[in-house]
């Protein structure tokens, strides 16, 4: 057999080899030219995510080009044409697995990038990101598995029904646990309550947020006790956050003076006392200008409110304490009377 006859007889095999080698060359060129060019562009953007994504997908794309070349090479061989259906099914399954590999790697990179950014945030937020990533990965694997089974002619309807029933049973069994878990994710991602915030719940509970876990939130009260609140209940409550939008807050103290008092003098003396207390008491805002507002003719006195400002919620206790003491001293010195209720009883026949 001459060389020409051999080349003619095995031309399809030689063509297949040439196609496969060409796919490797194209994959190399794509890696060296396109990917490197895109990486240089990614360095100029304001985020590192695009660069990390490119590094993640460069190998799957390289492998994908070679797989396409291998498929084209195999179907070009004459002796394998009788098995074209099986070859197509095989490479379709390989293509699905390649797509799963590509998707999972990309999703992992995206979530790892966000988890890295969330390192300084609360634990539940990082846990939430990992959970979402794992759920997406599982869904991708299940869908890919079902597609491959369907491609090979295996009936998947009973399997889907079984998965649905099993998932429903698990969800019902873990209803309370799951509700607390997802409520914790909601609280963490909503960021209306953060670690260290001083909050008050609608039931009157007050304290610092110590931790937000997957099941419950721990609140430390001023007496240094830990109160554990299930996340599902906390998510449904009305919450006052004394650290949002800022820690500084106003303090309103109610008082009253007798009807014989000079209200202009009362206002002046009260404001002077409030300024002194704010400047000399820890937690007071010394630059704040306190003011009073008369608001009611009471049964035995004229009632008013004095407004001060403190650095944070817990500072109001000391500031109020010092203000009441100083105001009492000053009123006595200035002969300003704080009236108290007096009830006169008239008896008939006396």
C-alpha positions in Angstrom: 0.0 0.0 0.0 1.4 3.3 -1.1 1.5 6.4 1.2 -1.2 8.0 -0.9 -3.5 5.0 -0.5 -2.8 5.0 3.3 -3.6 8.7 3.6 -6.8 8.2 1.5 -7.9 5.2 3.6 -7.3 6.9 6.9 -8.1 10.4 5.9 -11.0 10.7 8.4 -8.7 9.6 11.3 -6.0 12.1 10.2 -8.7 14.8 9.9 -9.9 13.9 13.4 -6.4 14.2 14.8 -5.9 17.5 13.0 -9.2 18.9 14.4 -8.3 17.8 17.9 -4.8 19.4 17.7 -6.4 22.6 16.2 -8.8 22.8 19.1 -5.8 22.6 21.6 -4.1 25.4 19.7 -7.2 27.5 19.6 -7.7 26.9 23.4 -4.1 28.0 24.0 -4.5 31.1 21.9 -7.8 32.0 23.6 -6.0 31.6 27.0 -3.0 33.6 26.0 -4.7 36.4 24.1 -8.3 36.9 25.0 -8.2 36.0 28.7 -4.9 37.9 29.3 -6.4 40.9 27.5 -9.6 40.8 29.6 -7.5 40.4 32.8 -5.6 43.6 32.0 -8.9 45.4 31.5 -10.3 43.9 34.8 -7.3 45.4 36.7 -8.5 48.9 35.7 -12.0 48.5 37.2 -12.9 49.5 40.7 -13.5 45.9 41.9 -11.5 42.7 42.1 -14.5 40.5 41.4 -14.3 40.6 37.6 -10.6 39.6 37.7 -11.3 36.7 40.1 -14.2 35.5 37.9 -11.9 35.5 34.8 -9.3 33.5 36.6 -12.0 31.1 37.7 -13.5 30.5 34.2 -10.3 30.5 32.2 -9.6 26.7 32.8 -13.2 25.6 32.2 -13.3 27.6 28.9 -9.9 26.1 27.9 -11.3 22.6 28.6 -14.6 23.4 26.8 -12.8 24.4 23.6 -10.9 21.1 23.7 -14.0 19.1 24.3 -15.7 20.7 21.3 -12.7 19.8 19.2 -12.8 16.3 20.6 -16.5 16.0 19.7 -15.9 17.3 16.2 -13.0 14.9 15.8 -14.9 11.8 17.0 -18.0 12.4 14.8 -15.7 12.9 11.7 -14.4 9.3 12.0 -16.3 7.1 9.5 -16.2 3.9 11.6 -18.0 5.6 14.4 -20.9 7.0 12.4 -23.1 4.0 13.3 -22.8 5.1 17.0 -23.6 8.7 16.4 -26.6 8.7 18.6 -24.7 7.3 21.6 -21.8 9.6 20.9 -24.1 12.6 20.9 -25.8 11.5 24.2 -22.3 11.0 25.7 -21.0 14.4 24.7 -24.2 16.1 25.7 -23.9 14.5 29.2 -20.2 15.7 29.2 -21.4 19.1 28.2 -23.9 19.2 31.0 -21.2 18.3 33.5 -19.0 21.0 32.0 -21.8 23.5 32.4 -22.2 22.4 36.1 -18.4 22.7 36.6 -18.4 26.2 35.1 -21.5 27.4 37.0 -20.4 26.0 40.4 -16.9 27.5 40.1 -18.3 30.9 39.1 -20.9 30.9 41.9 -18.2 29.8 44.5 -16.0 32.7 43.4 -18.8 35.3 43.6 -19.9 34.1 47.1 -16.3 33.8 48.4 -15.7 37.4 47.3 -18.8 38.6 49.1 -18.0 36.5 52.2 -14.5 38.0 52.3 -16.2 41.4 52.3 -18.5 40.3 55.1 -15.6 39.2 57.4 -16.1 42.1 59.7 -19.8 41.7 59.8 -21.9 39.5 62.0 -21.5 35.7 61.7 -25.1 35.0 60.6 -24.5 37.2 57.5 -21.5 35.1 56.4 -23.5 31.9 57.2 -26.4 33.2 55.1 -24.2 33.7 52.1 -22.7 30.2 52.5 -26.2 28.7 52.9 -27.5 30.4 49.7 -24.3 29.3 47.8 -24.8 25.6 49.0 -28.5 25.7 48.1 -27.7 27.0 44.6 -25.0 24.3 44.2 -27.3 21.5 45.2 -30.0 22.8 42.8 -27.5 22.9 39.9 -26.3 19.3 40.7 -29.9 18.0 40.9 -31.0 19.6 37.6 -27.9 18.4 35.9 -28.4 14.9 37.2 -32.0 14.8 36.0 -31.1 16.2 32.6 -28.5 13.5 32.1 -30.9 10.8 33.2 -33.5 12.2 30.8 -31.0 12.3 28.0 -30.3 8.6 28.4 -34.0 7.8 28.3 -34.6 7.2 32.0 -38.0 8.3 33.3 -37.5 11.1 35.8 -41.1 12.1 36.6 -41.4 9.6 39.6 -38.0 10.8 40.9 -39.1 14.5 40.8 -42.3 13.6 42.6 -40.3 11.7 45.3 -38.0 14.6 45.7 -41.0 17.0 46.1 -42.7 14.9 48.7 -39.4 14.3 50.6 -38.7 18.0 50.6 -42.1 18.9 51.9 -41.8 16.4 54.7 -38.5 17.8 55.8 -39.8 21.4 55.6 -42.8 20.5 57.8 -40.6 18.7 60.3 -38.2 21.6 60.6 -40.7 24.4 60.3 -39.8 26.2 63.5 -36.1 25.8 63.0 -36.3 27.0 59.4 -38.5 30.0 60.4 -35.9 31.1 63.0 -33.0 30.5 60.6 -34.5 32.5 57.8 -35.7 35.2 60.2 -32.0 35.5 61.4 -30.9 35.9 57.8 -33.5 38.6 57.3 -32.4 40.5 60.4 -28.7 40.2 59.5 -29.1 41.3 55.8 -31.6 44.0 56.6 -29.0 45.5 58.9 -31.6 47.5 60.9 -30.3 45.8 64.0 -26.5 45.4 64.4 -24.2 44.0 67.0 -23.7 46.4 69.9 -26.9 48.4 69.2 -29.0 49.3 72.2 -32.6 48.4 71.4 -36.0 48.2 73.0 -38.6 45.6 72.0 -42.4 46.3 72.0 -42.7 44.2 75.2 -40.4 46.7 77.1 -37.2 44.6 77.0 -34.2 46.8 76.6 -30.5 45.9 76.1 -27.5 45.6 73.9 -27.5 43.2 70.9 -24.8 40.6 71.9 -25.1 38.2 69.0 -27.4 37.3 66.1 -27.3 33.5 65.6 -29.0 31.1 63.2 -31.7 30.4 65.7 -31.9 33.3 68.2 -30.7 36.8 69.1 -29.0 37.4 72.5 -29.7 40.7 74.2 -27.7 41.9 77.2 -29.8 44.0 79.6 -28.3 46.7 81.9 -28.3 44.4 84.9 -25.9 42.2 82.8 -28.4 39.4 82.1 -28.7 37.7 78.7 -32.2 37.4 77.2 -32.5 35.0 74.3 -35.2 35.9 71.8 -36.1 33.5 68.9 -35.4 35.2 65.6 -38.9 34.5 64.2 -40.4 36.4 67.1 -37.9 39.3 66.9 -38.6 39.7 63.2 -42.3 40.3 64.0 -41.8 42.7 66.8 -41.7 46.5 66.7 -38.1 47.5 67.7 -36.7 50.8 68.7 -33.1 51.1 67.8 -31.5 53.8 70.0 -28.3 53.8 67.9 -30.0 54.4 64.5 -29.6 56.8 62.7 -27.1 58.0 65.3 -26.2 57.4 69.0 -26.9 60.9 70.2 -30.4 61.4 71.4 -32.6 63.9 73.2 -33.7 63.4 76.8 -37.0 64.9 77.9 -37.5 65.6 81.7 -40.9 66.7 83.0 -41.2 69.2 85.8 -43.7 71.7 87.2 -43.6 74.9 89.3 -46.3 76.7 91.3 -48.7 79.2 89.8 -47.0 82.0 91.8 -43.7 81.5 89.9 -42.2 83.9 87.5 -42.1 81.8 84.3 -39.4 83.9 82.6 -37.2 83.4 85.7 -38.0 79.7 85.8 -37.0 79.3 82.2 -33.7 81.2 82.6 -32.7 79.3 85.8 -33.7 75.9 84.4 -31.7 76.4 81.1 -28.6 77.6 83.1 -28.8 74.6 85.3 -29.2 72.3 82.2 -26.2 73.8 80.5 -24.0 73.3 83.5 -25.1 69.7 83.9 -24.5 68.9 80.2 -21.0 70.4 80.3 -19.9 68.8 83.6 -21.5 65.4 83.4 -20.1 62.4 81.5 -22.3 61.6 78.5 -23.8 65.0 78.2 -23.5 67.0 75.0 -21.9 70.2 76.2 -22.4 72.2 73.0 -26.1 71.5 72.9 -28.5 74.4 73.8 -31.1 73.0 76.2 -34.6 74.5 76.1 -37.9 74.2 78.0 -41.5 74.1 76.8 -44.4 74.9 79.0 -47.2 72.6 78.1 -50.0 72.3 80.6 -51.9 74.0 83.5 -51.8 71.2 86.0 -54.0 70.7 89.1 -51.4 72.3 91.4 -48.6 73.6 89.1 -47.7 74.7 85.7 -46.1 71.8 83.9 -43.2 72.0 81.5 -40.6 69.8 79.8 -36.8 70.4 79.7 -35.0 68.9 76.7 -31.3 67.9 77.0 -29.1 65.8 74.8 -26.8 62.9 75.6 -24.2 60.9 73.6 -26.1 57.6 73.8 -29.2 56.1 75.5 -27.5 54.8 78.7 -26.0 58.2 79.4 -29.5 59.6 80.0 -29.6 58.0 83.5 -26.6 59.8 84.9 -27.5 63.1 83.2 -31.0 63.0 84.5 -29.8 62.1 87.9 -27.4 65.1 88.0 -29.9 67.4 86.5 -32.6 66.7 89.1 -30.1 67.2 91.9 -28.8 70.5 90.5 -32.2 71.8 89.6 -33.5 71.2 93.1 -30.6 73.0 94.6 -31.0 76.0 92.2 -34.7 76.2 92.7 -34.3 76.3 96.5 -31.7 79.0 96.1 -33.9 81.1 93.8 -37.0 80.5 95.9 -38.8 78.7 93.0 -41.4 76.3 94.4 -42.1 72.9 92.9 -45.7 72.4 94.0 -47.1 69.0 94.9 -50.7 68.0 94.8 -52.8 69.2 97.8 -56.3 68.1 98.4 -58.6 70.1 100.7 -61.5 68.2 102.3 -64.5 70.2 103.6 -66.7 68.4 106.1 -70.3 69.5 106.5 -71.5 70.5 110.0 -68.2 71.7 111.2 
